[in-house]
Amino acid sequence: MRLTLLFISLLTVLTGCSGDPLVVDVSDVEVDIQFERFDLKMFEAKSPQDMKKINDECFASGGELYEYYVYDMLRAGDVRDDSIGTYLYYFVSDSMMRMVQDDIEITFGDFQLEKDGIIDAFKHFRYHFPDLKTPEKIITYNSAFNYGVVSTEKYIGIGLEMYLGPENRIIKQIGFPQFMKDKMSKDYMLVDVCHSWMISNVMGEESGETFLSAAIYYGKLRYAVDAMMPEMEDHYKIRYSQAEYEWALASEFNIWQFLVDMEYIYSTDAKVKLRYFEEAPTTVDMEGSPGRIGQFIGWQIVKQYMEKNPEVTLEELIKETNEGKILKAYKPQENEQS
């Protein structure tokens, strides 16, 4: 009995030594996720007739996600159209798209590392949300630079060309702003997968009226993404570079004081929310800042709330509607260099 108790005590110490409550043991958690490479399958087509057969196979397997891909992303028409094979063959025969597909295959190879990361993330998801579903299937495709990650009730679709890296020969030429190109790296792909699934199947879209509502919504979302990938470097979880994240950490106290002084915390001004939560190269009125600084502050608010309330589960956090209760725990520390 004493040996058993000693072993349990030692195990408790070892599992808790990281100091991070989100670092949990998921070795016994099981998820069943299939993976399909529609990008590989479609670019194997040798003729419009061949493409029509592949289209039918992809539709049978991908359902509404494949419909959305063909109709909305590629704008090739209805998957049931008799001429769909011809339209899709134009796409896979395009010299630029074939270059993109070649780069996808070089960059991702057999996709095994990404598969392992996705499976591990959804093991963590199931650990924290045991009663919620995980995706049945992950489908990859070439979206012609239209969408990164899309989630439905059952599937997740990934446009792999959106993660070829800012130095990719094609990405250098396309007309996206540079701050967006900088994050078109596969380092951010898993974050986008988790982010998309959480919004589509757990939290819904942000719809609060105040700055604080938006901050706490995004704080919960980023904390949930953190829980799904606790070992990943923090800057990736909020889609910042390391330098951007370090700037935000060093400036947190000053950012909060500025928001308080400007009386933004309970503001219902849509322009304020737009400035502080939407994608942008920088945040207005904050020299040297990354964009979406409101999301960063929301994440810090939620982190402190969870640190001070260790009994609260991730499920309970997501369901908590008392914003004042969450905010009350937040006390940003002044940086000595501020």
C-alpha positions as CSV (number, residue, x, y, z in Angstrom):
1,M,0.0,0.0,0.0
2,R,2.8,2.4,0.9
3,L,4.6,1.6,-2.4
4,T,1.4,2.3,-4.3
5,L,0.8,5.6,-2.6
6,L,4.4,6.6,-3.2
7,F,4.0,5.7,-6.9
8,I,0.8,7.8,-7.2
9,S,2.5,10.7,-5.4
10,L,5.5,10.5,-7.7
11,L,3.3,10.3,-10.8
12,T,1.4,13.4,-9.6
13,V,4.6,15.3,-9.2
14,L,5.9,14.3,-12.6
15,T,2.8,15.1,-14.5
16,G,2.4,18.5,-12.7
17,C,6.1,19.5,-12.9
18,S,5.5,21.5,-16.1
19,G,3.4,24.0,-14.2
20,D,1.1,24.3,-17.1
21,P,-2.5,23.0,-16.4
22,L,-3.0,22.5,-20.1
23,V,-0.2,20.0,-20.5
24,V,-2.2,16.8,-19.9
25,D,-1.8,13.1,-20.7
26,V,-3.8,12.2,-23.8
27,S,-2.1,8.8,-24.5
28,D,-5.3,6.9,-23.7
29,V,-7.6,9.3,-25.6
30,E,-8.7,7.9,-29.0
31,V,-10.0,9.8,-32.0
32,D,-11.0,8.4,-35.4
33,I,-10.1,10.8,-38.1
34,Q,-9.7,10.0,-41.8
35,F,-7.5,11.9,-44.2
36,E,-8.0,12.4,-47.9
37,R,-5.8,14.2,-50.3
38,F,-8.2,15.6,-53.0
39,D,-5.3,17.8,-54.3
40,L,-3.3,14.7,-55.2
41,K,-6.3,12.9,-56.7
42,M,-7.6,15.7,-58.8
43,F,-4.2,16.6,-60.3
44,E,-3.8,13.0,-61.5
45,A,-6.6,13.6,-64.1
46,K,-5.5,12.9,-67.7
47,S,-8.6,14.1,-69.5
48,P,-12.0,15.8,-68.9
49,Q,-13.6,12.3,-68.8
50,D,-11.1,11.2,-66.2
51,M,-11.7,14.4,-64.2
52,K,-15.5,13.7,-64.2
53,K,-14.9,10.3,-62.6
54,I,-12.6,11.9,-60.0
55,N,-15.2,14.6,-59.4
56,D,-17.9,12.0,-58.7
57,E,-15.6,10.1,-56.3
58,C,-14.6,13.3,-54.4
59,F,-18.3,14.4,-54.2
60,A,-19.3,11.0,-52.8
61,S,-16.5,11.3,-50.2
62,G,-16.5,15.0,-49.4
63,G,-20.2,15.8,-49.7
64,E,-21.1,19.4,-49.0
65,L,-17.5,20.4,-48.3
66,Y,-16.5,19.3,-51.8
67,E,-19.5,21.1,-53.2
68,Y,-18.4,24.3,-51.5
69,Y,-14.9,23.8,-52.7
70,V,-15.9,23.4,-56.4
71,Y,-18.7,26.0,-56.5
72,D,-17.4,28.8,-54.1
73,M,-13.6,28.4,-54.1
74,L,-12.9,27.3,-57.7
75,R,-16.1,28.8,-59.1
76,A,-16.3,25.9,-61.5
77,G,-20.1,25.3,-61.2
78,D,-22.3,22.6,-59.8
79,V,-20.5,19.3,-59.1
80,R,-23.5,17.5,-60.6
81,D,-23.2,19.4,-63.9
82,D,-22.5,17.2,-66.9
83,S,-19.7,19.5,-68.0
84,I,-18.0,19.7,-64.6
85,G,-15.2,17.4,-65.7
86,T,-14.3,19.9,-68.4
87,Y,-14.3,22.9,-66.1
88,L,-12.2,21.2,-63.5
89,Y,-9.8,19.8,-66.1
90,Y,-9.1,23.4,-67.1
91,F,-8.2,24.1,-63.5
92,V,-5.8,21.1,-63.0
93,S,-4.3,21.7,-66.5
94,D,-3.4,25.4,-65.8
95,S,0.3,25.8,-65.9
96,M,0.3,28.1,-62.8
97,M,-1.9,25.7,-60.8
98,R,0.4,22.8,-61.7
99,M,3.4,24.7,-60.4
100,V,1.4,25.4,-57.2
101,Q,0.6,21.7,-56.9
102,D,4.2,20.7,-57.4
103,D,5.2,23.0,-54.6
104,I,2.4,21.6,-52.4
105,E,3.8,18.1,-52.9
106,I,7.4,19.2,-52.2
107,T,6.4,21.2,-49.1
108,F,4.1,18.7,-47.5
109,G,5.3,15.3,-48.8
110,D,3.1,12.5,-47.4
111,F,1.5,15.0,-44.9
112,Q,2.4,12.6,-42.1
113,L,3.8,15.2,-39.7
114,E,0.6,17.3,-40.2
115,K,-1.6,14.3,-39.7
116,D,0.2,13.5,-36.4
117,G,-0.2,17.1,-35.2
118,I,-3.9,17.2,-36.1
119,I,-4.6,13.9,-34.4
120,D,-2.8,15.0,-31.2
121,A,-4.7,18.3,-31.2
122,F,-8.1,16.5,-31.4
123,K,-7.0,14.1,-28.7
124,H,-6.6,17.2,-26.5
125,F,-9.9,18.5,-27.7
126,R,-11.7,15.3,-26.7
127,Y,-9.9,15.3,-23.3
128,H,-11.4,18.7,-22.6
129,F,-14.7,18.2,-24.4
130,P,-15.4,14.5,-23.9
131,D,-19.1,14.9,-25.1
132,L,-18.4,16.9,-28.2
133,K,-17.7,15.4,-31.6
134,T,-14.3,15.5,-33.4
135,P,-14.1,15.8,-37.2
136,E,-14.7,12.6,-39.1
137,K,-12.5,13.6,-42.0
138,I,-9.7,16.0,-43.0
139,I,-9.7,16.9,-46.7
140,T,-6.8,18.7,-48.4
141,Y,-7.1,20.5,-51.7
142,N,-5.7,23.3,-53.8
143,S,-8.1,26.2,-53.4
144,A,-6.3,28.5,-55.9
145,F,-5.5,30.9,-53.0
146,N,-9.0,31.4,-51.9
147,Y,-9.3,29.7,-48.5
148,G,-7.1,28.4,-45.8
149,V,-9.2,26.2,-43.5
150,V,-13.0,25.6,-43.7
151,S,-15.0,23.5,-41.2
152,T,-18.4,21.9,-41.5
153,E,-20.2,19.7,-39.0
154,K,-18.2,16.7,-40.0
155,Y,-15.2,17.7,-42.1
156,I,-12.3,20.1,-42.1
157,G,-11.0,21.3,-45.5
158,I,-7.5,22.7,-45.9
159,G,-6.2,24.6,-48.8
160,L,-2.6,23.6,-48.7
161,E,-1.4,26.3,-51.1
162,M,-2.2,28.9,-48.5
163,Y,0.7,27.5,-46.3
164,L,3.6,27.2,-48.8
165,G,5.6,29.9,-47.1
166,P,6.2,33.6,-47.8
167,E,9.3,32.8,-49.8
168,N,7.4,30.5,-52.2
169,R,7.8,31.5,-55.8
170,I,4.1,31.8,-56.4
171,I,3.1,33.5,-53.1
172,K,5.7,36.2,-53.8
173,Q,3.8,37.1,-57.0
174,I,0.2,37.1,-55.7
175,G,-1.4,40.3,-54.6
176,F,-1.9,39.7,-50.9
177,P,-0.6,42.3,-48.4
178,Q,2.9,41.4,-47.1
179,F,1.7,41.0,-43.5
180,M,-0.6,38.2,-44.7
181,K,2.0,36.6,-46.8
182,D,4.3,36.5,-43.8
183,K,1.9,34.1,-42.1
184,M,1.2,31.9,-45.1
185,S,3.4,29.2,-43.6
186,K,2.6,25.7,-42.6
187,D,3.7,26.7,-39.0
188,Y,0.3,28.3,-38.7
189,M,-1.8,25.6,-40.4
190,L,-2.6,23.6,-37.3
191,V,-3.6,26.7,-35.4
192,D,-6.0,27.5,-38.2
193,V,-7.4,24.0,-38.1
194,C,-8.1,24.2,-34.3
195,H,-9.4,27.8,-34.6
196,S,-11.8,26.9,-37.4
197,W,-13.3,23.8,-35.7
198,M,-13.8,25.7,-32.4
199,I,-15.7,28.5,-34.1
200,S,-17.8,26.3,-36.4
201,N,-18.7,23.6,-33.9
202,V,-18.3,24.9,-30.4
203,M,-18.3,28.7,-30.0
204,G,-20.0,30.2,-33.0
205,E,-19.0,33.5,-34.5
206,E,-18.2,36.5,-32.3
207,S,-21.4,38.6,-31.8
208,G,-20.9,40.7,-28.6
209,E,-21.8,44.4,-28.5
210,T,-18.8,45.7,-26.5
211,F,-15.0,45.7,-26.8
212,L,-14.9,43.6,-23.6
213,S,-17.3,41.0,-25.1
214,A,-15.1,40.6,-28.1
215,A,-11.9,40.5,-26.0
216,I,-13.3,37.7,-23.8
217,Y,-14.7,35.8,-26.8
218,Y,-11.3,35.8,-28.5
219,G,-9.6,35.1,-25.2
220,K,-11.7,32.0,-24.8
221,L,-11.0,31.0,-28.3
222,R,-7.2,31.5,-28.0
223,Y,-7.2,29.6,-24.7
224,A,-9.1,26.7,-26.3
225,V,-6.5,26.6,-29.1
226,D,-3.8,26.7,-26.5
227,A,-5.5,23.7,-24.8
228,M,-5.5,21.8,-28.0
229,M,-1.8,22.4,-28.7
230,P,-0.2,23.1,-25.3
231,E,3.4,22.3,-26.4
232,M,3.4,24.7,-29.4
233,E,5.2,28.0,-29.0
234,D,2.7,30.7,-27.8
235,H,3.3,33.1,-30.6
236,Y,2.0,30.6,-33.2
237,K,-1.3,30.2,-31.2
238,I,-2.2,33.8,-31.9
239,R,-0.7,33.9,-35.3
240,Y,2.1,36.3,-34.4
241,S,5.8,36.2,-35.2
242,Q,8.1,35.8,-32.2
243,A,9.0,39.5,-32.3
244,E,5.3,40.5,-32.5
245,Y,4.5,38.3,-29.5
246,E,7.4,39.6,-27.5
247,W,6.3,43.2,-28.2
248,A,2.8,42.4,-27.0
249,L,4.0,40.8,-23.8
250,A,6.4,43.7,-23.0
251,S,3.7,46.2,-23.7
252,E,0.7,44.5,-22.1
253,F,0.4,46.9,-19.1
254,N,0.6,50.0,-21.3
255,I,-1.9,48.6,-23.8
256,W,-4.4,48.0,-21.0
257,Q,-3.9,51.4,-19.5
258,F,-4.4,53.0,-22.9
259,L,-7.6,51.1,-23.5
260,V,-8.9,52.1,-20.0
261,D,-7.9,55.8,-20.5
262,M,-9.6,55.8,-23.9
263,E,-12.7,54.3,-22.3
264,Y,-12.8,51.5,-24.8
265,I,-13.4,48.6,-22.5
266,Y,-17.2,48.9,-22.6
267,S,-17.3,50.8,-25.9
268,T,-20.0,49.6,-28.4
269,D,-18.3,51.5,-31.3
270,A,-18.0,49.1,-34.2
271,K,-14.9,51.0,-35.5
272,V,-13.1,50.4,-32.2
273,K,-13.8,46.6,-32.5
274,L,-12.6,46.7,-36.1
275,R,-9.3,48.3,-35.2
276,Y,-8.5,46.0,-32.3
277,F,-9.8,42.6,-33.4
278,E,-9.6,42.3,-37.2
279,E,-6.6,41.3,-39.3
280,A,-4.3,44.2,-40.0
281,P,-0.5,44.9,-40.3
282,T,-0.6,46.9,-37.0
283,T,-3.0,48.2,-34.4
284,V,-4.1,51.8,-34.8
285,D,-2.6,54.3,-32.3
286,M,0.0,51.7,-31.1
287,E,3.3,52.3,-32.8
288,G,5.3,49.1,-33.4
289,S,2.3,46.9,-32.5
290,P,1.0,43.8,-34.4
291,G,-2.6,43.7,-35.5
292,R,-5.5,42.2,-33.5
293,I,-4.0,43.4,-30.2
294,G,-7.5,43.2,-28.7
295,Q,-7.4,39.4,-29.2
296,F,-4.0,39.3,-27.4
297,I,-5.4,41.2,-24.4
298,G,-8.5,39.0,-24.3
299,W,-6.2,35.9,-24.2
300,Q,-4.3,37.4,-21.2
301,I,-7.5,38.2,-19.4
302,V,-8.8,34.6,-19.8
303,K,-5.4,33.1,-18.9
304,Q,-5.3,35.0,-15.6
305,Y,-8.9,34.0,-14.9
306,M,-8.1,30.4,-15.4
307,E,-4.8,30.6,-13.4
308,K,-6.7,32.0,-10.5
309,N,-9.6,29.6,-10.8
310,P,-7.9,26.2,-11.4
311,E,-11.1,24.3,-10.6
312,V,-12.8,25.8,-13.7
313,T,-12.8,23.4,-16.7
314,L,-12.4,24.5,-20.3
315,E,-16.1,23.6,-20.9
316,E,-17.1,25.7,-18.0
317,L,-15.0,28.6,-19.3
318,I,-16.6,28.5,-22.7
319,K,-20.1,28.5,-21.2
320,E,-19.3,31.3,-18.7
321,T,-21.3,34.4,-19.6
322,N,-20.4,36.7,-16.7
323,E,-17.8,38.9,-18.3
324,G,-17.3,40.9,-15.2
325,K,-16.4,37.8,-13.3
326,I,-13.7,36.9,-15.8
327,L,-12.4,40.5,-16.0
328,K,-12.1,40.8,-12.2
329,A,-9.2,38.4,-12.2
330,Y,-7.1,40.5,-14.6
331,K,-4.3,42.5,-13.2
332,P,-1.6,43.2,-15.8
333,Q,1.9,43.8,-14.3
334,E,3.8,46.9,-15.2
335,N,7.0,46.1,-17.1
336,E,10.1,47.5,-15.5
337,Q,11.1,49.0,-18.9
338,S,7.7,50.5,-19.6
